[in-house]
Amino acid sequence: DKIRISTDYSVLKDAQLVIEAATENLDLKLKVLQQIAAQVSDECVIASNTSSLSITQLAASVSAPERFIGLHFFNPVPVMGLIEV
């Protein structure tokens, strides 16, 4: 109930954590991260689900890189298996 998925960046204004999961294309990720950073509060943590791009380079594209983290999900999903919580 606490996880929301949207393509409308304006819904991010009250988010505490935003996870970017665009494809491994640097230009695309930079564009998405800048759009996210323009909408979130100063307290929001922005995470990137990158597996091959530089977290330092991605973090440098947002206004508060100290609140930027790398978060890697394994891919493809069928290989991961199912974990129930």
C-alpha positions as CSV (number, residue, x, y, z in Angstrom):
1,D,0.0,0.0,0.0
2,K,3.0,2.3,0.5
3,I,4.5,1.8,-2.9
4,R,3.2,3.8,-5.8
5,I,4.1,3.5,-9.5
6,S,3.5,6.4,-11.8
7,T,4.8,8.1,-15.0
8,D,3.6,11.5,-13.7
9,Y,6.6,13.1,-12.0
10,S,4.4,15.6,-10.0
11,V,3.3,12.8,-7.7
12,L,6.9,12.7,-6.3
13,K,6.6,15.9,-4.3
14,D,5.9,14.1,-1.0
15,A,8.0,11.0,-1.6
16,Q,10.7,9.9,0.9
17,L,12.3,7.5,-1.6
18,V,12.2,7.4,-5.4
19,I,13.8,4.5,-7.3
20,E,14.7,5.2,-11.0
21,A,14.6,2.0,-13.0
22,A,15.1,3.2,-16.6
23,T,17.1,1.0,-19.1
24,E,20.9,1.2,-18.9
25,N,21.2,4.2,-21.2
26,L,23.2,7.0,-19.6
27,D,21.4,9.9,-21.4
28,L,18.0,8.4,-20.6
29,K,18.9,7.9,-16.9
30,L,20.3,11.4,-16.6
31,K,17.1,12.9,-18.1
32,V,14.9,10.9,-15.8
33,L,16.9,11.7,-12.7
34,Q,16.9,15.4,-13.5
35,Q,13.1,15.2,-13.9
36,I,12.8,13.4,-10.6
37,A,15.1,15.8,-8.8
38,A,13.0,18.7,-10.0
39,Q,9.9,17.3,-8.2
40,V,11.1,15.8,-5.0
41,S,11.7,17.5,-1.6
42,D,15.1,18.2,-0.1
43,E,14.7,15.2,2.2
44,C,13.9,12.6,-0.5
45,V,16.4,9.9,-1.3
46,I,16.9,9.2,-5.0
47,A,18.0,5.7,-5.9
48,S,19.2,4.4,-9.3
49,N,18.7,0.8,-10.3
50,T,21.8,0.7,-12.4
51,S,24.1,-2.3,-12.8
52,S,26.7,-0.8,-15.2
53,L,26.7,3.0,-15.0
54,S,28.7,5.1,-12.6
55,I,26.7,6.0,-9.5
56,T,29.1,9.0,-9.0
57,Q,28.3,10.3,-12.5
58,L,24.5,9.8,-12.0
59,A,24.6,11.4,-8.5
60,A,26.4,14.4,-10.0
61,S,23.4,15.1,-12.2
62,V,21.1,15.9,-9.3
63,S,21.1,18.9,-7.0
64,A,21.8,17.0,-3.8
65,P,24.2,14.1,-4.7
66,E,24.6,13.2,-1.0
67,R,21.0,11.9,-1.0
68,F,21.7,9.7,-4.0
69,I,22.2,5.9,-3.8
70,G,22.8,2.9,-6.0
71,L,20.3,0.1,-5.7
72,H,20.6,-3.0,-7.9
73,F,17.8,-5.4,-8.7
74,F,18.9,-8.6,-10.4
75,N,17.6,-9.1,-13.9
76,P,16.0,-11.1,-15.4
77,V,13.2,-11.5,-12.9
78,P,12.5,-15.2,-13.6
79,V,16.0,-16.1,-12.5
80,M,15.5,-14.4,-9.2
81,G,12.7,-16.6,-8.0
82,L,9.8,-15.5,-5.8
83,I,10.2,-14.3,-2.2
84,E,7.1,-13.9,-0.1
85,V,7.1,-11.5,2.8
